[in-house]
């Protein structure tokens, strides 16, 4: 029976659930309090992922947990298993996704100042380069995977997890497995779309796209 998560529920005698931050087809993200470390954390509950796919994702999460101490990467503190369910314990960021910030600009008919856009780009680049130097690649960098704190610190989230998650999503949509590519179409490199690419190519492609964030037409294909 699935664990019933709600405010006040405690996992692993350590994490006290507070609020649901968001959810998608393959996961939920909850805010919780870590009683041992006396800090807020984000708990990502993994849904609809079982067997080898789940183990592959958790292996990637353990690798990402080694990326510690960089201000532009959301840290993964731990992998938690309880009652046949899996959770990732992650750094909590008080802020919005870049996707939400872009949508606000569109609704208000405004856009980023050039200096602001390039500062975001610099911080994303710093985080990705640090991960690459450790042999970890994202594979699906996009505005919904970028968080901006209320202090203006930009953090990339879900490092290394995208390959498994997107494989599951595309297989579900297509009704079969074995698709040659993983990624979000608007942000995939040409090589990624054909499946013939090193893992770094998709991250580099986003560098080129994101360097134009100062323009409202930044999403125009290169």
Phi, psi and omega in degrees: 000131180300148176290132177273108180267132176200170182303129178098343178291142183244131178253138175055029180055030185215318188255119182259118184289141174238284188236149172279120183269330181176167179204155177218194185294334186238011180186162172234148176239123181244145169275139181213165176251127176272108184293329183287314183267355180054054179211158173279145177225165172254126178256115177265114179269124184269122183245150173062016179242118185228171171058225185296324180297318179295316180296323178296316179296317181293326175297317177297319181297322179293323176296316181295330181297344178280347178278081184254146167088004177261127187293343183256016176233130174289120183285143170258113185279321186197159171251125186243130174243130177208128178050049178064017175243158182237141179224145170254129178265116189233164176298134176271129179245120179274098182176205182235162170285156175298327177301315180295322180294318178298317180298322178296318178299317181297316180295326182267002181056043177236180175206174181292142167291150184302316181297321179295315181298316182288331175292320174300313181301316181300317182291320177298316180299317179301315181294316181294319180295323177298315179296315180300323180295341178259007178079020180246131181238151184274305177083351179208054179287126181200166185304328181286346177258016178236125180252142176239116182287166180293347176266002178087011178274127182264133183226134176269134184242160177069034174302132173076348184268342189297322185302311181291315182297316183288327175300316179296316183295314181292322178297321179295316181293320185274344180082010178203170178255180176089012177296144188283347187225157170228140181149169176265123189310316182296342186238011180275144171286159176303321180294323182294324182296332180266351181085358181256079184205147169286155185298337183284340188296321181293323178293319179295324179298320179294326175308312184294320178293314188288337180297349180254018183299338179294347180254134177301341180265026187297336183276357178301130182305145180276000000 
